[in-house]
Amino acid sequence: MIYHVTKNKDWAIAKASGSYRSYSLDTEGFIHCSTSAQVAAVLKYYKDQKDLLLLHIDENLLTAPLEYERSPSLNEKFPHVVGEINLDAVIATEEL
C-alpha cells in the first residue's frame, strides 16, 4: 500500500474525469506518494492546509509505472507514480 495527500477538490476532479493527476505530474513527471512509515513526515508539509484527503493506493492495481526514488532532503526512497493514478487503484480515502 502507498499513500498520497491531496485536496478534496482535486479528488472530486479525478472522480469526474476518471483518473487522478497532480500538479507534480506536469512539473516533475510523477506523482509523489509515501509508504505508511513515511506518511507522518509528509503530513508536516501540509500542517497549515485544510480540506485534505489521504488516498490509500494499492500499488498492485496501478496501471502507471511505480518507481522508488531517493529524496535528497530526507535521504529516503519514496514511491513515485509515473503517470495518472487509475481510480480503481485507490481503495480508500481518509479525511485529514
C-alpha positions as CSV (number, residue, x, y, z in Angstrom):
1,M,0.0,0.0,0.0
2,I,1.2,3.5,-0.8
3,Y,-0.4,6.9,0.1
4,H,-0.9,10.3,-1.4
5,V,-2.1,13.5,0.1
6,T,-4.5,15.6,-2.0
7,K,-7.2,18.2,-1.7
8,N,-10.8,17.2,-1.7
9,K,-11.4,19.4,-4.8
10,D,-8.7,17.6,-6.7
11,W,-10.1,14.2,-5.7
12,A,-13.6,15.4,-7.0
13,I,-12.0,16.4,-10.3
14,A,-10.4,13.0,-10.5
15,K,-13.6,11.2,-9.9
16,A,-15.3,13.3,-12.6
17,S,-12.5,12.7,-15.1
18,G,-11.8,9.0,-14.4
19,S,-8.2,9.3,-13.2
20,Y,-6.1,11.3,-10.7
21,R,-3.3,13.5,-11.7
22,S,-1.4,16.1,-9.6
23,Y,0.5,19.3,-10.4
24,S,3.7,17.4,-9.8
25,L,2.9,15.0,-12.7
26,D,3.1,18.0,-15.1
27,T,6.1,19.7,-13.5
28,E,8.2,16.7,-12.3
29,G,6.9,13.8,-14.3
30,F,5.5,11.8,-11.4
31,I,3.0,11.9,-8.5
32,H,4.6,12.0,-5.1
33,C,3.5,9.2,-2.7
34,S,4.7,7.6,0.5
35,T,4.8,4.4,2.4
36,S,2.8,4.0,5.6
37,A,6.0,4.7,7.6
38,Q,6.6,8.0,5.7
39,V,3.1,9.5,5.9
40,A,3.6,11.3,9.3
41,A,6.8,13.0,7.9
42,V,5.0,14.0,4.7
43,L,2.0,15.5,6.6
44,K,4.3,18.0,8.2
45,Y,4.5,19.8,4.8
46,Y,0.7,20.2,4.9
47,K,0.2,21.3,8.5
48,D,-1.4,24.7,7.7
49,Q,-3.7,23.3,4.9
50,K,-7.3,22.3,5.2
51,D,-9.7,20.1,3.4
52,L,-7.2,17.3,2.7
53,L,-7.6,13.6,1.9
54,L,-5.2,10.7,2.2
55,L,-5.5,8.4,-0.7
56,H,-4.8,4.7,0.1
57,I,-3.5,3.2,-3.1
58,D,-3.0,-0.5,-3.9
59,E,0.2,-0.4,-5.9
60,N,-0.6,-3.8,-7.4
61,L,-3.7,-2.2,-9.1
62,L,-1.8,0.7,-10.7
63,T,-1.8,0.9,-14.4
64,A,1.0,3.5,-14.4
65,P,4.6,2.6,-13.5
66,L,5.7,2.9,-9.9
67,E,9.3,3.8,-9.1
68,Y,11.1,4.3,-5.8
69,E,13.4,7.3,-5.9
70,R,15.6,8.8,-3.2
71,S,14.5,12.1,-1.8
72,P,17.7,14.2,-1.2
73,S,16.1,16.2,1.6
74,L,15.0,13.2,3.7
75,N,17.6,10.7,2.4
76,E,14.9,8.0,1.9
77,K,13.4,6.3,-1.1
78,F,9.8,7.4,-1.8
79,P,7.3,5.8,-4.2
80,H,6.5,7.9,-7.3
81,V,3.7,7.1,-9.7
82,V,4.9,7.9,-13.2
83,G,1.6,8.7,-14.8
84,E,-2.0,9.2,-13.8
85,I,-3.5,7.1,-11.0
86,N,-6.4,4.9,-12.1
87,L,-9.3,5.3,-9.7
88,D,-9.7,1.6,-9.1
89,A,-6.2,1.5,-7.5
90,V,-7.5,3.9,-4.8
91,I,-9.1,1.5,-2.4
92,A,-9.9,4.1,0.4
93,T,-9.8,7.8,1.2
94,E,-9.2,9.2,4.6
95,E,-10.1,12.7,5.7
96,L,-7.2,14.6,7.3
